[in-house]
Amino acid sequence: MNFMPERELAVLTTEPCIGADLPNQACISLFREPTAARLVGSHYVFVLTSLARLGRVAELIRRTNQRHRLRALFVRIDDGAELLPQFLAEAKLRTLRNMFVHHDMAVPRRVLNAFCIGAEHELIATAALAGRELLVVDCASNMLRVDVDEVPALRKLRSTKLECFTIADDGSYLHWPAPDVHLGLEDLRVILDPDLREHAHAEKVLAHEWIGAAIRHLRESRGITQKSVKGLSDRQVRRIERGEGTSVSALRKLAAAHGMSLGDYTNELARIAGEIASSG
């Protein structure tokens, strides 16, 4: 992944020894006082606090959240997690969507690193298993809910093995060591979104050596001329069929010309390409 870091992150912490645990990134500025001008004026504010010290930074949390500049509130909980609602009420704070409750610095490090490189929507902050449902939160605080039975590599695993997954230090994937399965956010989104799943399959089919020949074979078998593909010129179709490269967008137009969905069209292409390859 290539990202363009053009940000300055302002991190306020109430924890006296937290500095050494932060990512060693030039884009991160650490503050101890919630009134610092650079902190208050930053567009990317992060707050690291313990449950007991939450009230000390409540005003800054409210102000930056109202201005849509609070990117994440990290609340460390060692004991008394069941009292979180009471501590929030005492600080006159409501539960925030971008609040992360954590026990060590792994989650804050992943989130801060992701924001430093502009990859907060692409990297995983934290994840948990609830029964047979996988709950994954990205570094921008968006949650994905994935039924484990929708993941072929995981559906046969028992609960004890399902629970034994780790998160990569940079948040790029979840890993189950027993079946050696790696899943990133894009993999999970493909599972959840039929359009993304269809697109991913089309891209995979495009990589087949005999895709051009398969496109030509299917077109000719349906009695479709090169000139009758709406949105593509006959010259473009000829180039595609010669194996000179194409795109998912072009496949959609070819599928429409055949009266097929992209999924059905690429499945048929995959079958034909396989037959051509085996016969050659």
C-alpha positions as CSV (number, residue, x, y, z in Angstrom):
1,M,0.0,0.0,0.0
2,N,1.3,3.4,-0.9
3,F,-0.1,6.4,1.1
4,M,0.8,10.0,1.1
5,P,1.4,11.3,4.7
6,E,0.6,15.1,4.8
7,R,-0.6,15.4,8.3
8,E,0.3,16.6,11.8
9,L,-1.2,14.6,14.6
10,A,-1.6,16.2,18.0
11,V,-1.7,13.6,20.8
12,L,-2.7,14.6,24.3
13,T,-2.0,12.1,27.1
14,T,-2.7,12.2,30.8
15,E,-0.4,9.2,31.4
16,P,3.1,10.3,32.7
17,C,5.1,7.4,31.0
18,I,3.2,7.1,27.8
19,G,5.6,8.9,25.4
20,A,8.0,6.0,24.9
21,D,5.1,3.8,23.9
22,L,3.9,6.1,21.0
23,P,5.0,5.3,17.4
24,N,8.3,7.0,16.5
25,Q,6.8,9.2,13.7
26,A,7.7,12.7,12.8
27,C,4.0,13.5,12.2
28,I,3.1,13.0,15.9
29,S,3.4,15.8,18.5
30,L,2.9,14.9,22.1
31,F,1.1,17.2,24.6
32,R,0.6,17.1,28.3
33,E,-1.6,20.1,28.8
34,P,-5.0,20.3,27.2
35,T,-4.8,24.0,26.7
36,A,-1.8,24.1,24.3
37,A,-2.6,26.2,21.3
38,R,-1.1,23.8,18.7
39,L,-3.2,21.0,20.2
40,V,-6.5,22.9,20.3
41,G,-6.0,24.2,16.8
42,S,-5.0,20.8,15.2
43,H,-7.3,19.1,12.7
44,Y,-6.1,15.7,14.0
45,V,-6.5,15.4,17.7
46,F,-6.1,12.2,19.7
47,V,-6.5,11.8,23.4
48,L,-4.9,9.0,25.5
49,T,-6.1,8.7,29.1
50,S,-6.9,6.3,31.8
51,L,-10.4,5.7,33.1
52,A,-9.6,7.5,36.3
53,R,-8.2,10.6,34.6
54,L,-11.0,10.9,32.0
55,G,-12.5,14.0,33.7
56,R,-9.3,16.0,33.4
57,V,-9.5,16.1,29.6
58,A,-13.3,16.0,29.2
59,E,-13.6,19.7,28.1
60,L,-11.0,19.2,25.3
61,I,-12.7,16.0,24.2
62,R,-16.1,17.9,23.9
63,R,-14.6,20.9,22.1
64,T,-12.6,18.9,19.5
65,N,-15.4,16.4,19.0
66,Q,-17.9,19.2,18.3
67,R,-15.5,20.6,15.7
68,H,-15.1,17.2,14.2
69,R,-11.4,17.2,15.0
70,L,-11.2,14.5,17.6
71,R,-10.1,11.4,15.6
72,A,-9.9,9.0,18.5
73,L,-10.3,8.8,22.3
74,F,-8.2,6.0,23.8
75,V,-9.3,5.0,27.3
76,R,-7.0,2.6,29.1
77,I,-8.8,0.3,31.5
78,D,-6.9,-1.9,33.9
79,D,-9.6,-2.4,36.4
80,G,-13.2,-1.2,36.8
81,A,-14.3,-1.6,33.2
82,E,-17.8,-2.1,34.4
83,L,-17.7,1.5,35.7
84,L,-17.1,3.0,32.3
85,P,-20.7,4.4,32.0
86,Q,-20.4,6.1,35.4
87,F,-17.0,7.6,34.6
88,L,-18.4,9.0,31.3
89,A,-21.4,10.4,33.2
90,E,-19.1,12.0,35.8
91,A,-17.1,13.7,33.0
92,K,-20.3,14.7,31.3
93,L,-19.3,12.8,28.2
94,R,-21.5,10.6,26.0
95,T,-20.2,7.4,24.5
96,L,-18.3,8.3,21.3
97,R,-18.1,6.2,18.2
98,N,-14.4,6.9,17.9
99,M,-13.6,5.8,21.5
100,F,-11.3,2.8,21.8
101,V,-11.2,1.0,25.2
102,H,-7.9,-0.8,25.5
103,H,-5.6,-2.5,28.0
104,D,-2.2,-2.0,26.3
105,M,-0.7,0.3,23.7
106,A,-1.2,-2.0,20.7
107,V,-4.5,-0.3,19.6
108,P,-3.3,3.3,19.9
109,R,-0.1,2.5,18.1
110,R,-2.0,0.9,15.2
111,V,-4.5,3.8,14.9
112,L,-1.8,6.5,15.1
113,N,0.4,4.8,12.6
114,A,-2.6,4.5,10.2
115,F,-3.4,8.2,10.5
116,C,0.2,9.1,9.9
117,I,0.1,7.5,6.5
118,G,-3.5,8.3,5.6
119,A,-4.5,4.6,5.8
120,E,-7.1,4.8,8.6
121,H,-9.8,3.2,6.4
122,E,-7.5,0.5,5.2
123,L,-6.0,-0.9,8.4
124,I,-7.5,-2.7,11.4
125,A,-7.5,-1.2,14.9
126,T,-9.1,-4.0,16.8
127,A,-11.2,-7.1,16.4
128,A,-13.3,-9.5,18.5
129,L,-15.3,-12.6,18.1
130,A,-19.0,-12.7,19.3
131,G,-20.2,-16.2,18.9
132,R,-19.9,-16.9,15.1
133,E,-19.7,-13.3,14.2
134,L,-16.4,-11.5,13.6
135,L,-16.4,-7.8,14.7
136,V,-13.6,-5.8,13.1
137,V,-13.0,-2.0,13.7
138,D,-10.9,-0.1,11.3
139,C,-8.6,2.7,12.4
140,A,-11.2,5.3,11.4
141,S,-13.6,3.7,13.9
142,N,-15.9,2.0,11.4
143,M,-17.1,-1.5,12.3
144,L,-17.6,-4.5,10.0
145,R,-19.6,-7.5,11.1
146,V,-18.8,-10.7,9.3
147,D,-20.5,-14.0,9.7
148,V,-17.7,-16.6,10.1
149,D,-19.7,-19.1,8.1
150,E,-19.5,-16.7,5.1
151,V,-15.7,-17.1,5.1
152,P,-14.8,-20.5,3.5
153,A,-11.4,-20.7,5.1
154,L,-12.9,-20.3,8.6
155,R,-16.4,-21.9,8.5
156,K,-15.2,-25.3,9.6
157,L,-13.2,-24.1,12.6
158,R,-14.4,-24.8,16.1
159,S,-14.9,-21.9,18.5
160,T,-11.6,-22.6,20.3
161,K,-9.6,-22.2,17.1
162,L,-11.6,-19.3,15.9
163,E,-10.8,-17.3,19.0
164,C,-7.0,-17.9,18.5
165,F,-6.3,-15.1,16.0
166,T,-3.9,-12.2,16.1
167,I,-3.8,-8.8,14.6
168,A,-0.7,-7.7,12.6
169,D,1.3,-5.0,14.4
170,D,0.5,-2.5,11.6
171,G,-3.2,-3.6,11.4
172,S,-2.9,-5.0,7.8
173,Y,-4.5,-8.3,8.5
174,L,-6.0,-10.8,11.0
175,H,-4.1,-14.1,11.2
176,W,-5.4,-17.6,12.3
177,P,-2.3,-19.7,12.8
178,A,-3.9,-23.2,12.8
179,P,-5.3,-23.0,9.2
180,D,-2.7,-20.2,8.4
181,V,-5.4,-17.8,7.2
182,H,-4.8,-14.1,6.6
183,L,-7.7,-11.7,6.2
184,G,-7.4,-7.9,5.6
185,L,-10.1,-5.3,5.5
186,E,-10.5,-5.6,1.8
187,D,-11.0,-9.3,2.0
188,L,-13.8,-8.8,4.6
189,R,-15.4,-6.0,2.5
190,V,-15.5,-8.3,-0.5
191,I,-17.3,-10.9,1.6
192,L,-19.9,-8.4,2.7
193,D,-20.4,-6.5,-0.5
194,P,-21.8,-8.5,-3.6
195,D,-20.6,-5.8,-6.0
196,L,-17.0,-5.8,-4.5
197,R,-17.1,-9.6,-4.6
198,E,-18.1,-9.6,-8.3
199,H,-15.5,-7.0,-9.1
200,A,-12.8,-9.0,-7.3
201,H,-13.7,-12.2,-9.2
202,A,-13.7,-10.3,-12.5
203,E,-10.2,-9.0,-11.8
204,K,-9.0,-12.5,-11.0
205,V,-10.5,-13.8,-14.3
206,L,-8.8,-11.0,-16.2
207,A,-5.4,-12.3,-15.1
208,H,-6.0,-15.6,-16.9
209,E,-3.6,-16.2,-19.9
210,W,-6.4,-17.2,-22.2
211,I,-9.0,-14.6,-21.3
212,G,-8.9,-12.9,-24.7
213,A,-9.6,-16.2,-26.5
214,A,-12.4,-17.0,-24.0
215,I,-14.1,-13.7,-24.7
216,R,-13.9,-14.3,-28.4
217,H,-15.2,-17.9,-28.1
218,L,-18.2,-16.8,-26.0
219,R,-19.1,-13.9,-28.2
220,E,-19.0,-16.0,-31.3
221,S,-21.0,-18.8,-29.7
222,R,-23.8,-16.3,-28.9
223,G,-23.7,-14.8,-32.4
224,I,-22.7,-11.4,-31.2
225,T,-20.6,-9.2,-33.6
226,Q,-17.6,-7.1,-32.5
227,K,-19.5,-4.0,-33.6
228,S,-22.6,-4.7,-31.5
229,V,-20.9,-4.3,-28.0
230,K,-22.4,-1.1,-26.7
231,G,-19.8,1.2,-25.2
232,L,-16.8,-0.5,-27.0
233,S,-15.6,0.0,-30.5
234,D,-15.0,-3.0,-32.7
235,R,-11.3,-2.1,-32.6
236,Q,-11.4,-2.2,-28.8
237,V,-13.1,-5.6,-28.9
238,R,-10.5,-7.0,-31.4
239,R,-7.6,-5.8,-29.1
240,I,-9.3,-7.4,-26.1
241,E,-9.8,-10.7,-27.9
242,R,-6.1,-10.7,-29.0
243,G,-5.2,-10.6,-25.3
244,E,-3.9,-7.1,-25.3
245,G,-5.5,-6.3,-22.0
246,T,-8.8,-5.0,-20.8
247,S,-10.6,-3.8,-17.6
248,V,-13.5,-4.8,-15.4
249,S,-15.4,-1.8,-16.9
250,A,-15.0,-3.3,-20.3
251,L,-16.1,-6.8,-19.0
252,R,-19.3,-5.2,-17.7
253,K,-20.0,-3.9,-21.2
254,L,-19.3,-7.2,-22.8
255,A,-21.5,-8.9,-20.2
256,A,-24.3,-6.5,-21.0
257,A,-24.0,-7.3,-24.7
258,H,-24.4,-11.0,-23.9
259,G,-27.5,-10.2,-21.6
260,M,-25.6,-11.5,-18.6
261,S,-24.6,-10.2,-15.2
262,L,-20.9,-9.6,-14.7
263,G,-20.7,-12.5,-12.3
264,D,-22.3,-15.0,-14.7
265,Y,-20.2,-13.7,-17.6
266,T,-16.9,-14.0,-15.8
267,N,-17.8,-17.4,-14.4
268,E,-18.5,-18.5,-18.0
269,L,-15.2,-16.9,-19.2
270,A,-13.3,-18.7,-16.4
271,R,-14.8,-22.0,-17.5
272,I,-14.0,-21.5,-21.2
273,A,-10.5,-20.2,-20.5
274,G,-9.8,-23.3,-18.4
275,E,-11.0,-25.6,-21.2
276,I,-8.8,-23.7,-23.7
277,A,-5.8,-24.0,-21.5
278,S,-6.2,-27.7,-20.9
279,S,-6.7,-28.4,-24.5
280,G,-3.6,-26.4,-25.5
